[in-house]
Amino acid sequence: MKDRAAWWKGARGEWYVVVQGLILALIALGPRTAFGLPEWPPALTTVSTSAAWILLALGAGASIVAVLHLGPNLTPLPHPKDEATLVESGLYGVVRHPIYCALILMAFGWALFVQGWLTLAYAALLFVFFDIKSRREEAWLMARFPDYAAYRQRVRKLIPFLY
């Protein structure tokens, strides 16, 4: 058995998971609006609800497919498992971090569903956080997998074909 540092020291990125959980809780349970913010425009209610269902469904479907495709490589930590292999096919051939992409889609879908300005801001915060977390994760992946640099050149990070 390997001698591992205590989780709270964050050697494998444990604090990223803690912060991620806090942001997701904020999206799900946090205040939706604040004093001084305008009401959600009634003209956007139907459009935002329809868009919300689409984003929620796409995000849920993508997350399930990505988790299944990642298989035994799956870990909540940004540090890859010791026995991990590099997955470059399926959704991972379209976006390097499809689970993060799916969670971002669902966060924005939820924000549109609850019609909360603050919830939209929390979803944007999640996007920024995943960008930061993925940088750390990719540094570890580059060190572990020699082919990762070429994969990074071919496939976008968080938003398919865009970013």
N, C-alpha and C positions, 0 to 999 in steps of 0.2 A: 504494500500500500504506500502510495506516495505521500510525502509530508507536504501538506498544503497549508498556506497561510490562512489564518482565520478569515471568514467571509467579509467581516467588517473592515478589513484592510483593503479590500477592493482589488486584489491582484489580478483577477479575471474579469473585472468590470462590474462587480456586484452593485456598486452605487448607481450605475446607469440603470439597472433594473429597478432599484428603489425609486429613483426620480421618474422613470417611465410610468411606474404604477401610480405615483402621485399625480402626474399629469393626466393619465387616463381617468383617475377618480375625479379630478377636477372637471374634466369634460363631461363625465356622466352625472356628477352630483353637484357640481359647483353652481354658483349663482349664474343665471342666464342673462341678466341685465343689471344695470346700475343706474343710480340717480343721474339724470342728465342725458342718458342715452335715449335716442328717439325710439318710439314703438316700431315694431316690425311693420313695414308697409303692407297694408291689406292687399294691394294689387299683386304682391309677390307671394302671398300665402299659398295659393294653389301651385304655382310654379315651384316654389321652394319645397313643398311637400312631395311633389312628383320627383324632383331632382334628388331629394333626400332618400326616397325609396330606392332609386337607381343606384346611388352611391353606396348605401347600406348593403344592397344585394351584391353589387360588384365586389365590395370590400370583403364581405363574408365569404363569398365564393372563392375569391382569390386567396384569402387566408387559409381556407381549408385545403385547396389544391397545393399551395406552397408548403404547408406543414406536411402534407402527405408525401410530397415529392422530396422534401428534405430528409424525411425518414429519421434514421438514427443519428443524423448529424444535428438534429434540433436541440437547441439549448437557449434559455432566455438570456444567457450571458453573451456579451460581445466577443469574448475569447472563445475560439473554436475548441471543441472537445479534442482530447489527445488523439483519439482514433478517427477523427473527422476526415472526410474526403471532400474534394471540391465539386460542387454541383453547378453545372453550367447549362443544363437543359431544362425544358419545360418553361415555367414562368421565369426561372432563373436565366433563361436565354433572352428574355425581354427586359427584365429589370433585375439589378443585382440584389436588391433587398425587397422582394415581393411581400413579405410579411409586414414590413414597415409601410410599404406603399398601401397595403390593404387596410392597415390600422388608420393611416392618414385619410383614406377614402371614407372609412366608417366614421371617423371623427367629424369630418366636414358634413357627411350625411346626417349625423346626429344633430349637428349645429343647425342645419337647415330644417330638420324635423321639429326641433324644439323652438326654432326661430329666435335664437338668442345671440345677440351681438357679442356678449362676452364668451359664449361658447364658440363662436367663430374665431375669436382671438385665442382661445385655448387650443383649438385645432391648429391654428397657425404656429403656436408655440410648440405643439407636438411635432410639426414638420421640421422646425428649426432644431429641436432636440434630436430627432432621428438623423438629421444631417450631421450633427456633432457626434452622436453615438456611432454612426456608420463610419466616420473618419477613423475613430479609434479601432473599430472592428476591422476595417480594411488594412490598417497598419499590421495587425496581428495576422490577417489572412495573407498579406504580401510576404511576411516573414515565414509563414508556414508552407505556402504553395507557390512554387516558381512560376506557374502558369497564370497566376492571378493578375499580373500586370497586363498581359495581353487581353484577358477577360475584361478588365476595367476599360480598356480602350474600345472594346466592341459593344459593351452593354452599359446603358445609363444606370445611374445609382438609385434614384427613388421614384421618378416619374417616367414611365416608359416613353422612349423616343424623345424626351424633352430634357430631363435632368437626372 
